[in-house]
Amino acid sequence: MNATSTAVSTLAADALILGYDGEITAHDLLDDSVRASLGEAAASLEASKKLGSTTVLPGTSVEAKRVVIVGIGDGSEGNLREAAGAAARAIGTRPATVVVALPATTDGEYAAIAEGAVLGAYTFNAYKSDDELAGYHGPDWLIAGASDAAIDRARIIAGAVAGARDLVNTPPLDMFPAAVADVAQQYGESHGITVEVWEPQRLAEEGFGGLLAVGMGSSRLPRLVKVEWAPEAAAQHVAIIGKGITFDTGGISLKPSKSMETMKSDMSGSAAVLHTVIAAAQAKLPVKVTGWLCLAENMPSGTAQRPSDVIRIYGGKTVEVLNTDAEGRLVMADGLARAVEDNPDVVLDIATLTGAQGVALGTRTSGVMGDDAIRTEIVDAAGEANELFWPMPLPDHLRESVKSKIADLQNIGDPQGGGMLSAGAFLQEFVGETPWAHLDVARPAFNEGAPWGYTPAGATGAGVRTLFRFLEKRAGV
């Protein structure tokens, strides 16, 4: 990905992307005569100015082989990101070079365009038997008019989102707790972040009962991974805990088979955390970021935990397990309890935690709960990153609903509803007085429908851009 200041009509490429709002709205690097010619062609094909609508023209008046005209909506940063993504998906098969010349004036808008283009073109080909397809890693992108700073930021953010998508899209046969830990260690070596792994024996010795209980039904045992970016000048310390259920059958409380088809996505939180820490390191943000990946595979077997078992979470609190498919909060409880021991200024967690999130907010909007001030910071960061997060309450009566008759807590709350909120109330029991917010990305993390904008089918990388923007704002960037 690079910037270009060359007249875009003279650039030989497989495709040239231009904006449309009733007429061609391109960067000043497009000649007026060429703009007028393309505008006439677009009008003759009844091109639409609707956001993300695309029309493909032959490159008869430019050096590019084809021109993709895309509706840019109101031309805002978020609309430009989505338009670039939609246009990237309309280019065709395996382009080598693509020029993007959407109208922009600020570094933020240029970065959004670059991010959208790269993320819209994302494909996961690692398991394709076609060698040419499997080896394809996307085109060379030329972003007209962008600064080096905008390109650098886009490269970091798009790389983080794509990296999270790759981890989640990898089949669970190959992406299990120990494999994720290995990936984290490899990234640590190449990006200057420290990585520490808790193997099963250490988890048992130190009392991580949630991870052990959830993972003991699988032959591939759990791990806890700490990844940390700790610059010397850091004035803030943010801890982020990610749910990392590499596959979720529901355990003894078995899911229907159809509901298991997307359950490789249950590690989306840990994937987001790992790549957010990497992005912070790449951007050299002056804030200490500690990520905790809570990794387990939830399988039914003769060694699996049972409904009515009582387990002891790290730090000593006991939990009655009434439903083994409410397992994410058990591993997250271990991670939260351990993370707050290091006295961070703020603790966040991100998880594909509840089906109730999708019932309440649908497939594109995530929920955020927690302390009012931190919840507001997350919503503000999400707004600036153009991700959809909605503030949700944690009513006091729901804290009562997760109290157990025989243990300190139980892992399901009010059966009459509010499952997303009662799960948040459960997690709240493990953060003490540390400022905290909980991000439930259950449905937005994995797109089961058709691609849209820069969002592909499959793993989406939900939450990465919001978390990164939160860290930037904490760092005063």
Buried (B, 14 or more C-beta within 10 A) or exposed (E): BEBBEEBBBEBEBBBBBBBBBEBBBBBEBBBEEBBEBBBEBBBEEEBBBEBBBBBBBEBEBBBBBBBBBBBBBEBBBBBBBBBBBBBBBBBEEEBEBBBBBBBBEEBBBBBBBBBBBBBBBBBBEEEEEEEEEEEBEBBEBBBBBBBEEBBBBBBBBBBBBBBBBBBBBBEBEEBBBBBBBBBBBEBBEEBBBEBBBBBBEEBEEEBBBBBBBBBBBBEBBBBBBBBBBBBEEBEBBBBBBBBBBBBBBBBBBEBEEEBBEBBBBBBBBBBBBBBBBBBBBBBEBBBBBBBBBBBBBBBBEEEBBEBEBBBBBBBEBBBBBBBBBBBBBBBBBBBBBBBBEBEBBBBBBBBBBBBBBBEBBEBBBBBBBBBEEBBBBBBBBBBBBBBBBBBBEBEEEBBEBBEBEEBBBBBBBBEEEBBBBBBBBBBBBBBEEBBBBBBBBBBBBBBEEEBBBBBBBBBBBBBBBBBBBBBBBBBEE
